[in-house]
Amino acid sequence: MLFSDLTINDKEPIYIQIKRYLEDMISKGLLPHNSKLPSTRELSLLLNVSRNSILAAYEELKLDGIVYSVSGKGTFVKCNNNINNSNWKVNWRNFENDYIKTTNEMDIIKNEIKWKSGQISFKSIAPDGELFDMEELKKSFLNRFNLEGHKLLNYGYAQGYKPLIDYLHNYMNKKGVDTSNKDILMVNGFTEGLNLIISTLTTKGDYILCENPTHNTSIKVMKSHGLNLIPVSINENGLDFEDLSEKLEKYKDKIKFSYITPSYHNPTGMVMSPENRYKFYNLMKKYNIPIIEDGFNEELLYSSSHIFPICSLDNKSNGVIYIGSFSKILFPGLRIGWLLADKSLINSLESVKRATTIHVSFLDQGILYDYLQNSAFEKYIKKTRKYYGDKFNFALKCVKKYIKAEHVLGDGGLHLFLILKNINSRKLLEECYKKDVIFMPGDLFYVDDKGENTLRLGFSRLSNEDIEKGIKIIGQTIDELNS
Ligand SMILES: Cc1ncc(COP(=O)(O)O)c(C=O)c1O
């Protein structure tokens, strides 16, 4: 506290000692410009000296131009101390490492065309918030909060909320996955799950085999860690196994992982057939390349029965890391996903989770668990399948009617992927932007410089009217560019 370290001696006049003390405090910046000094009465009481001594000290300081008085208000510090007045300018650019540089360069939110109010945007593949079951979720919140609010608001376990983990074991069992030698770690969505694996199980310069095109955020996660991506083509028939075999032969000893999205692949929307899932799994097993399986929106199948995830072929083996997410089937804002993998690997990753974000919010996990375990989830899935299924069929019909595309890909999900003939989709986007329609240029999803004639159309948050209007404009613009 100010003045607590001032000891008055009897060798010098008191006012000189007080003046020197205040000068010292001001020069060190401990009494900033315009700060108010204690009143003479307060200070005389505090220091147990006469008020005249304080008055004399303040007068001397005033004469030196270090303090000033405002009638009826008091005495204030007046300092032109460099420490206080000059700006501190750190050049943070100089601190940036390759990780932050790459994430910034690849940040499409910052670097790509932005939506303007009134435009029809096919950019997003986020769920339609209007469908969210607000009443049921509110009930789950109140119920869980009443039952164990104190527990949920306190620190929890890094692995996750046990009832939710148990629920997910059961959920994966129902998908045909044998989880007996595996365990689950709760993560903040798919993206954190992938980042956890990549940042702990790979080192800069490692090789990862991935579909081309693939999820742009996954490309960003892998590239920001300095990994080399080996692209395997996807064409209108799905994964190109010939290309895969060539790449396996060429890079076989170098490849650390393969990353694959077998259901409603982003951006193509394709679903890998059961035969190809076996084929892919067996190839990876043969070459001893562990699989990172992205199961992000498996549930959104409209036209056929559920297809087993690749990790269900792994049974008692441990070669597949499955990453699940509730971002498309439920609420992306909750940021809840899970990693299902070998028990000892999950045990190690649990420590990483504890060392980074400690755990996923227990309150969020508790509410989600409550919501999932009553019948609301089943009802919601049924409702969304029908809703998005109708939208998917409608968007597909419009694309076929209005757009001359070489191939239209997509078996379900929340988007369609178009391969155009002789059209540069960046040029197309530029022209469509002028007509207030935007979409995702496909090159963003390629790990090489391909895809300039492709685009992704996300329709989940658009009305049928806007879907038709927007697709018609895209079709007309293609015709204009072709003419
Ligand atoms: C291929 C893919 N995986 C996963 C996700 C979900 O990521 P998250 O759970 O981090 O929201 C998305 C979202 O668009 C995606 O496209």
PDBQT file of the ligand as one rigid body, heavy atoms in Angstrom, charges set to zero:
ROOT
HETATM    1  C1  LIG A 501     -16.366 -34.133 -43.007  1.00  0.00    +0.000 C 
HETATM    2  C2  LIG A 501     -16.772 -33.461 -41.739  1.00  0.00    +0.000 A 
HETATM    3  N1  LIG A 501     -16.458 -34.026 -40.581  1.00  0.00    +0.000 NA
HETATM    4  C3  LIG A 501     -16.827 -33.489 -39.418  1.00  0.00    +0.000 A 
HETATM    5  C4  LIG A 501     -17.565 -32.324 -39.366  1.00  0.00    +0.000 A 
HETATM    6  C5  LIG A 501     -18.031 -31.801 -38.041  1.00  0.00    +0.000 C 
HETATM    7  O1  LIG A 501     -17.060 -31.109 -37.371  1.00  0.00    +0.000 OA
HETATM    8  P1  LIG A 501     -17.355 -30.593 -35.880  1.00  0.00    +0.000 P 
HETATM    9  O2  LIG A 501     -17.881 -31.746 -35.113  1.00  0.00    +0.000 OA
HETATM   10  O3  LIG A 501     -16.030 -30.133 -35.379  1.00  0.00    +0.000 OA
HETATM   11  O4  LIG A 501     -18.358 -29.480 -35.971  1.00  0.00    +0.000 OA
HETATM   12  C6  LIG A 501     -17.908 -31.691 -40.547  1.00  0.00    +0.000 A 
HETATM   13  C7  LIG A 501     -18.664 -30.435 -40.516  1.00  0.00    +0.000 C 
HETATM   14  O5  LIG A 501     -18.945 -29.829 -41.507  1.00  0.00    +0.000 OA
HETATM   15  C8  LIG A 501     -17.508 -32.271 -41.765  1.00  0.00    +0.000 A 
HETATM   16  O6  LIG A 501     -17.822 -31.724 -42.932  1.00  0.00    +0.000 OA
ENDROOT
TORSDOF 0
